[in-house]
C-alpha cells in the first residue's frame, strides 16, 4: 500500500473515531423535566430532532401543547430550533442545553442578542 493510501486510510479511521466519540459523549435530553412553575415537560424524539411537550401544568389549557419539534443538534448537548412561547403564543429562535440534571431552554429575539432562559430539573 502506498504511503498516500495509508495516510488517507488512517485519516478516515481517525475522523470516524472522532465522530463516533462525539456522538457517544452527547447526552440524551429525552425524559421528563420540571419547570420552576411546577409544570412537567416531556423531551422526546420529534420530527427528526428534539421535541418538547407540556404533560402537566398548573394551567390545564397548556397540557398537550408542543413547545418545540425538530430541534437539531448544534453542539455537544445542545439543540437549536423554533420554540413556542405558550404565554404569548409567539414563536422564537430557541436553544436547548443539557447540563447534567438540568435542561435550559432559551428563547431569543434579534438574532440571539436578547434571550430569556428557563432552567428545568430532570424528573426521569
N, CA, C and O atoms as CSV, one atom per row, in Angstrom:
chain,resi,resn,atom,element,x,y,z
A,1,UNK,N,N,0.856,-1.177,0.000
A,1,UNK,CA,C,0.000,0.000,0.000
A,1,UNK,C,C,0.898,1.235,0.000
A,1,UNK,O,O,1.865,1.311,0.758
A,2,UNK,N,N,0.579,2.166,-0.827
A,2,UNK,CA,C,1.408,3.368,-0.921
A,2,UNK,C,C,1.244,4.228,0.334
A,2,UNK,O,O,0.276,4.088,1.082
A,3,UNK,N,N,2.195,5.101,0.538
A,3,UNK,CA,C,2.157,5.987,1.703
A,3,UNK,C,C,0.918,6.880,1.679
A,3,UNK,O,O,0.341,7.156,2.730
A,4,UNK,N,N,0.496,7.338,0.486
A,4,UNK,CA,C,-0.683,8.210,0.370
A,4,UNK,C,C,-1.951,7.455,0.726
A,4,UNK,O,O,-2.837,7.999,1.386
A,5,UNK,N,N,-2.044,6.188,0.287
A,5,UNK,CA,C,-3.234,5.390,0.615
A,5,UNK,C,C,-3.278,5.115,2.110
A,5,UNK,O,O,-4.342,5.173,2.727
A,6,UNK,N,N,-2.117,4.815,2.691
A,6,UNK,CA,C,-2.061,4.558,4.127
A,6,UNK,C,C,-2.463,5.809,4.903
A,6,UNK,O,O,-3.222,5.723,5.868
A,7,UNK,N,N,-1.964,6.954,4.492
A,7,UNK,CA,C,-2.311,8.216,5.143
A,7,UNK,C,C,-3.803,8.500,5.007
A,7,UNK,O,O,-4.452,8.910,5.970
A,8,UNK,N,N,-4.345,8.280,3.811
A,8,UNK,CA,C,-5.777,8.506,3.582
A,8,UNK,C,C,-6.631,7.585,4.435
A,8,UNK,O,O,-7.628,8.020,5.011
A,9,UNK,N,N,-6.248,6.305,4.521
A,9,UNK,CA,C,-6.990,5.336,5.328
A,9,UNK,C,C,-6.914,5.716,6.803
A,9,UNK,O,O,-7.923,5.685,7.508
A,10,UNK,N,N,-5.724,6.075,7.268
A,10,UNK,CA,C,-5.536,6.457,8.674
A,10,UNK,C,C,-6.359,7.693,9.020
A,10,UNK,O,O,-6.947,7.773,10.098
A,11,UNK,N,N,-6.397,8.646,8.112
A,11,UNK,CA,C,-7.189,9.861,8.326
A,11,UNK,C,C,-8.673,9.523,8.406
A,11,UNK,O,O,-9.384,10.057,9.257
A,12,UNK,N,N,-9.146,8.643,7.529
A,12,UNK,CA,C,-10.558,8.240,7.535
A,12,UNK,C,C,-10.913,7.549,8.848
A,12,UNK,O,O,-11.977,7.804,9.412
A,13,UNK,N,N,-10.036,6.679,9.338
A,13,UNK,CA,C,-10.283,5.991,10.606
A,13,UNK,C,C,-10.317,7.000,11.750
A,13,UNK,O,O,-11.181,6.911,12.622
A,14,UNK,N,N,-9.401,7.948,11.759
A,14,UNK,CA,C,-9.356,8.963,12.805
A,14,UNK,C,C,-10.620,9.819,12.799
A,14,UNK,O,O,-11.205,10.059,13.855
A,15,UNK,N,N,-11.041,10.277,11.639
A,15,UNK,CA,C,-12.248,11.100,11.523
A,15,UNK,C,C,-13.467,10.316,11.990
A,15,UNK,O,O,-14.306,10.858,12.710
A,16,UNK,N,N,-13.580,9.057,11.596
A,16,UNK,CA,C,-14.702,8.217,12.016
A,16,UNK,C,C,-14.705,8.037,13.525
A,16,UNK,O,O,-15.761,8.097,14.155
A,17,UNK,N,N,-13.537,7.817,14.108
A,17,UNK,CA,C,-13.435,7.628,15.552
A,17,UNK,C,C,-13.862,8.876,16.307
A,17,UNK,O,O,-14.577,8.784,17.305
A,18,UNK,N,N,-13.435,10.030,15.843
A,18,UNK,CA,C,-13.813,11.292,16.487
A,18,UNK,C,C,-15.318,11.509,16.376
A,18,UNK,O,O,-15.952,11.932,17.343
A,19,UNK,N,N,-15.890,11.229,15.227
A,19,UNK,CA,C,-17.336,11.401,15.034
A,19,UNK,C,C,-18.112,10.483,15.967
A,19,UNK,O,O,-19.078,10.917,16.595
A,20,UNK,N,N,-17.707,9.228,16.065
A,20,UNK,CA,C,-18.396,8.286,16.944
A,20,UNK,C,C,-18.235,8.681,18.405
A,20,UNK,O,O,-19.179,8.556,19.185
A,21,UNK,N,N,-17.067,9.149,18.780
A,21,UNK,CA,C,-16.837,9.563,20.163
A,21,UNK,C,C,-17.713,10.749,20.531
A,21,UNK,O,O,-18.241,10.797,21.642
A,22,UNK,N,N,-17.880,11.701,19.631
A,22,UNK,CA,C,-18.702,12.865,19.950
A,22,UNK,C,C,-20.167,12.486,20.063
A,22,UNK,O,O,-20.892,13.071,20.868
A,23,UNK,N,N,-20.620,11.511,19.268
A,23,UNK,CA,C,-21.999,11.032,19.405
A,23,UNK,C,C,-22.159,10.326,20.738
A,23,UNK,O,O,-23.158,10.525,21.430
A,24,UNK,N,N,-21.181,9.500,21.109
A,24,UNK,CA,C,-21.256,8.761,22.361
A,24,UNK,C,C,-21.218,9.702,23.565
A,24,UNK,O,O,-21.842,9.410,24.585
A,25,UNK,N,N,-20.501,10.824,23.471
A,25,UNK,CA,C,-20.383,11.751,24.578
A,25,UNK,C,C,-21.626,12.628,24.729
A,25,UNK,O,O,-21.876,13.160,25.811
A,26,UNK,N,N,-22.388,12.779,23.681
A,26,UNK,CA,C,-23.582,13.613,23.750
A,26,UNK,C,C,-24.608,12.950,24.661
A,26,UNK,O,O,-24.845,11.746,24.563
A,27,UNK,N,N,-25.219,13.740,25.550
A,27,UNK,CA,C,-26.223,13.203,26.437
A,27,UNK,C,C,-27.587,13.211,25.775
A,27,UNK,O,O,-27.789,13.833,24.733
A,28,UNK,N,N,-28.511,12.511,26.399
A,28,UNK,CA,C,-29.873,12.492,25.895
A,28,UNK,C,C,-30.734,13.400,26.758
A,28,UNK,O,O,-30.743,13.284,27.984
A,29,UNK,N,N,-31.441,14.284,26.121
A,29,UNK,CA,C,-32.364,15.162,26.836
A,29,UNK,C,C,-33.703,14.468,27.058
A,29,UNK,O,O,-34.535,14.958,27.821
A,30,UNK,N,N,-33.918,13.328,26.398
A,30,UNK,CA,C,-35.199,12.639,26.490
A,30,UNK,C,C,-35.535,12.294,27.937
A,30,UNK,O,O,-34.688,11.826,28.697
A,31,UNK,N,N,-36.782,12.536,28.291
A,31,UNK,CA,C,-37.261,12.280,29.642
A,31,UNK,C,C,-38.222,13.383,30.049
A,31,UNK,O,O,-38.648,14.192,29.225
A,32,UNK,N,N,-38.558,13.403,31.339
A,32,UNK,CA,C,-39.494,14.398,31.859
A,32,UNK,C,C,-38.735,15.396,32.727
A,32,UNK,O,O,-37.893,15.027,33.545
A,33,UNK,N,N,-39.056,16.664,32.525
A,33,UNK,CA,C,-38.370,17.772,33.191
A,33,UNK,C,C,-39.381,18.633,33.936
A,33,UNK,O,O,-40.501,18.826,33.465
A,34,UNK,N,N,-38.989,19.152,35.097
A,34,UNK,CA,C,-39.877,20.002,35.899
A,34,UNK,C,C,-39.431,21.455,35.806
A,34,UNK,O,O,-38.269,21.789,36.038
A,35,UNK,N,N,-40.390,22.306,35.458
A,35,UNK,CA,C,-40.144,23.749,35.396
A,35,UNK,C,C,-40.331,24.368,36.783
A,35,UNK,O,O,-40.903,23.737,37.672
A,36,UNK,N,N,-39.858,25.579,36.966
A,36,UNK,CA,C,-39.969,26.261,38.258
A,36,UNK,C,C,-41.424,26.528,38.648
A,36,UNK,O,O,-41.731,26.672,39.832
A,37,UNK,N,N,-42.318,26.595,37.660
A,37,UNK,CA,C,-43.739,26.836,37.949
A,37,UNK,C,C,-44.500,25.550,38.258
A,37,UNK,O,O,-45.717,25.581,38.442
A,38,UNK,N,N,-43.788,24.412,38.315
A,38,UNK,CA,C,-44.413,23.133,38.629
A,38,UNK,C,C,-44.846,22.335,37.419
A,38,UNK,O,O,-45.210,21.167,37.555
A,39,UNK,N,N,-44.817,22.927,36.247
A,39,UNK,CA,C,-45.195,22.204,35.023
A,39,UNK,C,C,-44.155,21.132,34.707
A,39,UNK,O,O,-42.978,21.274,35.038
A,40,UNK,N,N,-44.607,20.064,34.064
A,40,UNK,CA,C,-43.716,18.999,33.610
A,40,UNK,C,C,-43.689,19.017,32.090
A,40,UNK,O,O,-44.726,19.131,31.437
A,41,UNK,N,N,-42.485,18.904,31.538
A,41,UNK,CA,C,-42.290,18.922,30.089
A,41,UNK,C,C,-41.590,17.636,29.681
A,41,UNK,O,O,-40.579,17.253,30.269
A,42,UNK,N,N,-42.137,16.976,28.670
A,42,UNK,CA,C,-41.545,15.759,28.127
A,42,UNK,C,C,-40.633,16.126,26.970
A,42,UNK,O,O,-41.052,16.804,26.032
A,43,UNK,N,N,-39.376,15.676,27.037
A,43,UNK,CA,C,-38.436,15.823,25.920
A,43,UNK,C,C,-38.417,14.483,25.198
A,43,UNK,O,O,-38.226,13.441,25.824
A,44,UNK,N,N,-38.616,14.507,23.876
A,44,UNK,CA,C,-38.757,13.271,23.109
A,44,UNK,C,C,-38.293,13.498,21.678
A,44,UNK,O,O,-38.055,14.632,21.262
A,45,UNK,N,N,-38.167,12.397,20.925
A,45,UNK,CA,C,-37.807,12.496,19.512
A,45,UNK,C,C,-39.028,12.973,18.736
A,45,UNK,O,O,-40.106,12.388,18.845
A,46,UNK,N,N,-38.860,14.029,17.956
A,46,UNK,CA,C,-39.979,14.625,17.229
A,46,UNK,C,C,-39.479,15.232,15.923
A,46,UNK,O,O,-38.566,16.057,15.933
A,47,UNK,N,N,-40.057,14.838,14.824
A,47,UNK,CA,C,-39.714,15.443,13.538
A,47,UNK,C,C,-38.246,15.308,13.173
A,47,UNK,O,O,-37.684,16.191,12.526
A,48,UNK,N,N,-37.627,14.222,13.578
A,48,UNK,CA,C,-36.216,14.018,13.280
A,48,UNK,C,C,-35.278,14.791,14.187
A,48,UNK,O,O,-34.091,14.912,13.885
A,49,UNK,N,N,-35.783,15.312,15.285
A,49,UNK,CA,C,-34.954,16.071,16.221
A,49,UNK,C,C,-35.554,16.042,17.612
A,49,UNK,O,O,-36.313,15.133,17.948
A,50,UNK,N,N,-35.219,17.025,18.415
A,50,UNK,CA,C,-35.694,17.111,19.791
A,50,UNK,C,C,-37.064,17.775,19.836
A,50,UNK,O,O,-37.302,18.790,19.181
A,51,UNK,N,N,-37.957,17.184,20.618
A,51,UNK,CA,C,-39.274,17.764,20.834
A,51,UNK,C,C,-39.500,18.030,22.311
A,51,UNK,O,O,-38.938,17.338,23.160
A,52,UNK,N,N,-40.317,19.027,22.624
A,52,UNK,CA,C,-40.682,19.371,23.993
A,52,UNK,C,C,-42.188,19.566,24.047
A,52,UNK,O,O,-42.753,20.340,23.274
A,53,UNK,N,N,-42.840,18.851,24.977
A,53,UNK,CA,C,-44.294,18.944,25.090
A,53,UNK,C,C,-44.691,19.018,26.562
A,53,UNK,O,O,-44.136,18.297,27.391
A,54,UNK,N,N,-45.646,19.882,26.888
A,54,UNK,CA,C,-46.149,20.012,28.253
A,54,UNK,C,C,-47.039,18.808,28.558
A,54,UNK,O,O,-47.991,18.530,27.829
A,55,UNK,N,N,-46.716,18.090,29.655
A,55,UNK,CA,C,-47.517,16.921,30.035
A,55,UNK,C,C,-48.255,17.132,31.353
A,55,UNK,O,O,-49.162,16.370,31.686
A,56,UNK,N,N,-47.868,18.168,32.109
A,56,UNK,CA,C,-48.554,18.510,33.355
A,56,UNK,C,C,-48.332,19.995,33.577
A,56,UNK,O,O,-47.235,20.508,33.360
A,57,UNK,N,N,-49.395,20.691,34.016
A,57,UNK,CA,C,-49.252,22.128,34.222
A,57,UNK,C,C,-50.295,22.636,35.202
A,57,UNK,O,O,-51.406,22.108,35.250
A,58,UNK,N,N,-49.950,23.662,35.991
A,58,UNK,CA,C,-50.953,24.310,36.822
A,58,UNK,C,C,-52.011,25.019,35.973
A,58,UNK,O,O,-53.077,25.386,36.466
A,59,UNK,N,N,-51.695,25.205,34.682
A,59,UNK,CA,C,-52.643,25.800,33.737
A,59,UNK,C,C,-53.078,24.699,32.767
A,59,UNK,O,O,-52.381,24.443,31.785
A,60,UNK,N,N,-54.213,24.044,33.018
A,60,UNK,CA,C,-54.639,22.889,32.219
A,60,UNK,C,C,-54.689,23.129,30.712
A,60,UNK,O,O,-54.504,22.184,29.945
A,61,UNK,N,N,-54.931,24.347,30.266
A,61,UNK,CA,C,-55.008,24.631,28.824
A,61,UNK,C,C,-53.667,24.411,28.129
A,61,UNK,O,O,-53.629,24.255,26.908
A,62,UNK,N,N,-52.573,24.395,28.878
A,62,UNK,CA,C,-51.247,24.222,28.277
A,62,UNK,C,C,-50.836,22.757,28.140
A,62,UNK,O,O,-49.891,22.443,27.416
A,63,UNK,N,N,-51.540,21.860,28.830
A,63,UNK,CA,C,-51.207,20.432,28.761
A,63,UNK,C,C,-51.431,19.928,27.336
A,63,UNK,O,O,-52.472,20.177,26.729
A,64,UNK,N,N,-50.438,19.220,26.821
A,64,UNK,CA,C,-50.509,18.682,25.464
A,64,UNK,C,C,-49.929,19.606,24.406
A,64,UNK,O,O,-49.784,19.206,23.251
A,65,UNK,N,N,-49.598,20.822,24.776
A,65,UNK,CA,C,-49.033,21.784,23.815
A,65,UNK,C,C,-47.566,21.457,23.542
A,65,UNK,O,O,-46.804,21.152,24.460
A,66,UNK,N,N,-47.186,21.525,22.270
A,66,UNK,CA,C,-45.803,21.287,21.871
A,66,UNK,C,C,-45.052,22.610,21.856
A,66,UNK,O,O,-45.470,23.569,21.208
A,67,UNK,N,N,-43.941,22.649,22.578
A,67,UNK,CA,C,-43.105,23.845,22.654
A,67,UNK,C,C,-42.088,23.849,21.519
A,67,UNK,O,O,-41.774,24.898,20.956
A,68,UNK,N,N,-41.572,22.656,21.186
A,68,UNK,CA,C,-40.561,22.529,20.129
A,68,UNK,C,C,-40.705,21.166,19.478
A,68,UNK,O,O,-41.039,20.184,20.140
A,69,UNK,N,N,-40.451,21.113,18.182
A,69,UNK,CA,C,-40.386,19.844,17.457
A,69,UNK,C,C,-39.321,19.995,16.374
A,69,UNK,O,O,-39.310,20.975,15.629
A,70,UNK,N,N,-38.436,19.020,16.300
A,70,UNK,CA,C,-37.407,19.056,15.261
A,70,UNK,C,C,-36.170,19.843,15.625
A,70,UNK,O,O,-35.444,20.292,14.738
A,71,UNK,N,N,-35.906,20.024,16.932
A,71,UNK,CA,C,-34.685,20.716,17.345
A,71,UNK,C,C,-33.454,19.950,16.874
A,71,UNK,O,O,-33.327,18.753,17.131
A,72,UNK,N,N,-32.569,20.624,16.200
A,72,UNK,CA,C,-31.384,19.990,15.600
A,72,UNK,C,C,-30.154,20.181,16.481
A,72,UNK,O,O,-29.986,21.239,17.088
A,73,UNK,N,N,-29.286,19.159,16.558
A,73,UNK,CA,C,-28.052,19.308,17.334
A,73,UNK,C,C,-27.231,20.494,16.820
A,73,UNK,O,O,-27.048,20.668,15.616
A,74,UNK,N,N,-26.743,21.304,17.764
A,74,UNK,CA,C,-25.920,22.456,17.384
A,74,UNK,C,C,-24.596,22.456,18.144
A,74,UNK,O,O,-23.860,23.442,18.123
A,75,UNK,N,N,-24.305,21.361,18.803
A,75,UNK,CA,C,-23.079,21.206,19.575
A,75,UNK,C,C,-23.290,20.094,20.576
A,75,UNK,O,O,-24.388,19.544,20.661
A,76,UNK,N,N,-22.258,19.747,21.342
A,76,UNK,CA,C,-22.433,18.709,22.355
A,76,UNK,C,C,-23.501,19.124,23.362
A,76,UNK,O,O,-23.399,20.178,23.990
A,77,UNK,N,N,-24.521,18.289,23.510
A,77,UNK,CA,C,-25.612,18.527,24.462
A,77,UNK,C,C,-26.359,19.834,24.221
A,77,UNK,O,O,-26.871,20.445,25.159
A,78,UNK,N,N,-26.419,20.265,22.945
A,78,UNK,CA,C,-27.140,21.491,22.585
A,78,UNK,C,C,-27.974,21.244,21.336
A,78,UNK,O,O,-27.555,20.535,20.421
A,79,UNK,N,N,-29.171,21.847,21.317
A,79,UNK,CA,C,-30.066,21.758,20.173
A,79,UNK,C,C,-30.578,23.153,19.848
A,79,UNK,O,O,-30.651,24.020,20.719
A,80,UNK,N,N,-30.928,23.357,18.592
A,80,UNK,CA,C,-31.437,24.651,18.135
A,80,UNK,C,C,-32.706,24.402,17.336
A,80,UNK,O,O,-32.804,23.422,16.597
A,81,UNK,N,N,-33.674,25.292,17.488
A,81,UNK,CA,C,-34.910,25.167,16.728
A,81,UNK,C,C,-35.835,26.334,17.020
A,81,UNK,O,O,-35.432,27.331,17.620
A,82,UNK,N,N,-37.060,26.197,16.594
A,82,UNK,CA,C,-38.079,27.208,16.849
A,82,UNK,C,C,-38.889,26.776,18.062
A,82,UNK,O,O,-39.335,25.631,18.139
A,83,UNK,N,N,-39.079,27.686,19.009
A,83,UNK,CA,C,-39.846,27.374,20.214
A,83,UNK,C,C,-41.089,28.251,20.275
A,83,UNK,O,O,-41.083,29.408,19.853
A,84,UNK,N,N,-42.143,27.671,20.810
A,84,UNK,CA,C,-43.400,28.383,21.001
A,84,UNK,C,C,-43.483,28.837,22.449
A,84,UNK,O,O,-43.381,28.019,23.364
A,85,UNK,N,N,-43.665,30.126,22.664
A,85,UNK,CA,C,-43.886,30.663,24.000
A,85,UNK,C,C,-45.381,30.530,24.272
A,85,UNK,O,O,-46.198,31.198,23.637
A,86,UNK,N,N,-45.730,29.667,25.216
A,86,UNK,CA,C,-47.144,29.407,25.479
A,86,UNK,C,C,-47.838,30.576,26.162
A,86,UNK,O,O,-49.067,30.636,26.183
A,87,UNK,N,N,-47.071,31.504,26.720
A,87,UNK,CA,C,-47.685,32.664,27.373
A,87,UNK,C,C,-48.156,33.716,26.381
A,87,UNK,O,O,-49.218,34.310,26.563
A,88,UNK,N,N,-47.364,33.955,25.319
A,88,UNK,CA,C,-47.763,34.986,24.356
A,88,UNK,C,C,-48.130,34.426,22.980
A,88,UNK,O,O,-48.548,35.179,22.100
A,89,UNK,N,N,-47.978,33.109,22.784
A,89,UNK,CA,C,-48.338,32.482,21.513
A,89,UNK,C,C,-47.369,32.752,20.374
A,89,UNK,O,O,-47.638,32.373,19.234
A,90,UNK,N,N,-46.247,33.401,20.663
A,90,UNK,CA,C,-45.268,33.745,19.636
A,90,UNK,C,C,-44.194,32.667,19.518
A,90,UNK,O,O,-43.905,31.947,20.474
A,91,UNK,N,N,-43.611,32.573,18.324
A,91,UNK,CA,C,-42.508,31.643,18.082
A,91,UNK,C,C,-41.197,32.425,18.059
A,91,UNK,O,O,-41.120,33.539,17.543
A,92,UNK,N,N,-40.170,31.801,18.636
A,92,UNK,CA,C,-38.861,32.431,18.750
A,92,UNK,C,C,-37.770,31.444,18.356
A,92,UNK,O,O,-38.000,30.235,18.330
A,93,UNK,N,N,-36.584,31.959,18.051
A,93,UNK,CA,C,-35.416,31.094,17.911
A,93,UNK,C,C,-35.148,30.528,19.290
A,93,UNK,O,O,-35.191,31.248,20.288
A,94,UNK,N,N,-34.873,29.237,19.342
A,94,UNK,CA,C,-34.665,28.627,20.643
A,94,UNK,C,C,-33.456,27.735,20.687
A,94,UNK,O,O,-33.032,27.166,19.681
A,95,UNK,N,N,-32.911,27.628,21.874
A,95,UNK,CA,C,-31.762,26.778,22.133
A,95,UNK,C,C,-32.045,25.957,23.377
A,95,UNK,O,O,-32.586,26.471,24.357
A,96,UNK,N,N,-31.685,24.697,23.342
A,96,UNK,CA,C,-31.828,23.814,24.489
A,96,UNK,C,C,-30.432,23.317,24.839
A,96,UNK,O,O,-29.692,22.860,23.968
A,97,UNK,N,N,-30.075,23.409,26.118
A,97,UNK,CA,C,-28.760,22.964,26.573
A,97,UNK,C,C,-28.931,21.995,27.733
A,97,UNK,O,O,-29.581,22.312,28.730
A,98,UNK,N,N,-28.345,20.819,27.596
A,98,UNK,CA,C,-28.355,19.798,28.639
A,98,UNK,C,C,-27.078,19.928,29.448
A,98,UNK,O,O,-25.977,19.921,28.896
A,99,UNK,N,N,-27.230,20.047,30.768
A,99,UNK,CA,C,-26.072,20.160,31.652
A,99,UNK,C,C,-26.325,19.285,32.876
A,99,UNK,O,O,-26.881,19.742,33.874
A,100,UNK,N,N,-25.910,18.017,32.787
A,100,UNK,CA,C,-26.141,17.088,33.888
A,100,UNK,C,C,-27.625,16.880,34.104
A,100,UNK,O,O,-28.335,16.443,33.198
A,101,UNK,N,N,-28.101,17.194,35.312
A,101,UNK,CA,C,-29.507,17.005,35.639
A,101,UNK,C,C,-30.367,18.213,35.365
A,101,UNK,O,O,-31.488,18.299,35.867
A,102,UNK,N,N,-29.867,19.151,34.579
A,102,UNK,CA,C,-30.688,20.315,34.244
A,102,UNK,C,C,-30.736,20.532,32.735
A,102,UNK,O,O,-29.812,20.182,32.002
A,103,UNK,N,N,-31.831,21.114,32.306
A,103,UNK,CA,C,-32.052,21.423,30.894
A,103,UNK,C,C,-32.459,22.890,30.832
A,103,UNK,O,O,-33.391,23.305,31.520
A,104,UNK,N,N,-31.773,23.670,30.019
A,104,UNK,CA,C,-32.086,25.095,29.902
A,104,UNK,C,C,-32.642,25.382,28.520
A,104,UNK,O,O,-32.020,25.061,27.507
A,105,UNK,N,N,-33.818,25.990,28.491
A,105,UNK,CA,C,-34.445,26.425,27.247
A,105,UNK,C,C,-34.262,27.933,27.158
A,105,UNK,O,O,-34.613,28.665,28.082
A,106,UNK,N,N,-33.711,28.389,26.044
A,106,UNK,CA,C,-33.521,29.821,25.806
A,106,UNK,C,C,-34.340,30.225,24.593
A,106,UNK,O,O,-34.199,29.639,23.520
A,107,UNK,N,N,-35.189,31.215,24.760
A,107,UNK,CA,C,-35.931,31.792,23.650
A,107,UNK,C,C,-35.303,33.134,23.318
A,107,UNK,O,O,-35.089,33.954,24.211
A,108,UNK,N,N,-35.003,33.368,22.043
A,108,UNK,CA,C,-34.228,34.555,21.665
A,108,UNK,C,C,-34.901,35.369,20.560
A,108,UNK,O,O,-35.650,34.842,19.738
A,109,UNK,N,N,-34.610,36.665,20.569
A,109,UNK,CA,C,-35.032,37.589,19.512
A,109,UNK,C,C,-33.803,38.367,19.053
A,109,UNK,O,O,-32.730,38.258,19.646
A,110,UNK,N,N,-33.969,39.145,18.000
A,110,UNK,CA,C,-32.898,39.981,17.456
A,110,UNK,C,C,-31.652,39.164,17.129
A,110,UNK,O,O,-30.527,39.558,17.434
A,111,UNK,N,N,-31.887,38.009,16.496
A,111,UNK,CA,C,-30.763,37.181,16.064
A,111,UNK,C,C,-29.955,36.597,17.206
A,111,UNK,O,O,-28.765,36.322,17.047
A,112,UNK,N,N,-30.589,36.404,18.363
A,112,UNK,CA,C,-29.895,35.831,19.505
A,112,UNK,C,C,-29.254,36.851,20.427
A,112,UNK,O,O,-28.563,36.481,21.376
A,113,UNK,N,N,-29.477,38.141,20.158
A,113,UNK,CA,C,-28.888,39.179,21.014
A,113,UNK,C,C,-29.598,39.294,22.357
A,113,UNK,O,O,-28.981,39.629,23.368
A,114,UNK,N,N,-30.901,39.014,22.361
A,114,UNK,CA,C,-31.686,39.095,23.585
A,114,UNK,C,C,-32.363,37.747,23.793
A,114,UNK,O,O,-33.166,37.314,22.967
A,115,UNK,N,N,-32.033,37.084,24.904
A,115,UNK,CA,C,-32.591,35.760,25.191
A,115,UNK,C,C,-33.167,35.723,26.598
A,115,UNK,O,O,-32.718,36.443,27.489
A,116,UNK,N,N,-34.165,34.873,26.778
A,116,UNK,CA,C,-34.735,34.617,28.093
A,116,UNK,C,C,-34.587,33.122,28.341
A,116,UNK,O,O,-34.970,32.306,27.502
A,117,UNK,N,N,-34.029,32.766,29.498
A,117,UNK,CA,C,-33.763,31.369,29.823
A,117,UNK,C,C,-34.732,30.845,30.868
A,117,UNK,O,O,-35.244,31.593,31.701
A,118,UNK,N,N,-34.970,29.543,30.802
A,118,UNK,CA,C,-35.739,28.831,31.814
A,118,UNK,C,C,-35.022,27.506,32.030
A,118,UNK,O,O,-34.890,26.717,31.094
A,119,UNK,N,N,-34.555,27.250,33.250
A,119,UNK,CA,C,-33.820,26.021,33.547
A,119,UNK,C,C,-34.724,25.058,34.297
A,119,UNK,O,O,-35.387,25.422,35.268
A,120,UNK,N,N,-34.731,23.825,33.823
A,120,UNK,CA,C,-35.591,22.776,34.365
A,120,UNK,C,C,-34.751,21.690,35.011
A,120,UNK,O,O,-33.574,21.537,34.687
A,121,UNK,N,N,-35.362,20.919,35.941
A,121,UNK,CA,C,-34.657,19.804,36.579
A,121,UNK,C,C,-35.269,18.485,36.111
A,121,UNK,O,O,-36.477,18.378,35.904
A,122,UNK,N,N,-34.400,17.481,35.949
A,122,UNK,CA,C,-34.843,16.174,35.442
A,122,UNK,C,C,-35.665,15.449,36.502
A,122,UNK,O,O,-35.287,15.383,37.672
A,123,UNK,N,N,-36.805,14.905,36.061
A,123,UNK,CA,C,-37.623,14.049,36.910
A,123,UNK,C,C,-37.269,12.592,36.625
A,123,UNK,O,O,-37.043,11.800,37.540
A,124,UNK,N,N,-37.224,12.251,35.318
A,124,UNK,CA,C,-36.814,10.894,34.909
A,124,UNK,C,C,-36.336,10.918,33.483
A,124,UNK,O,O,-35.947,9.882,32.945
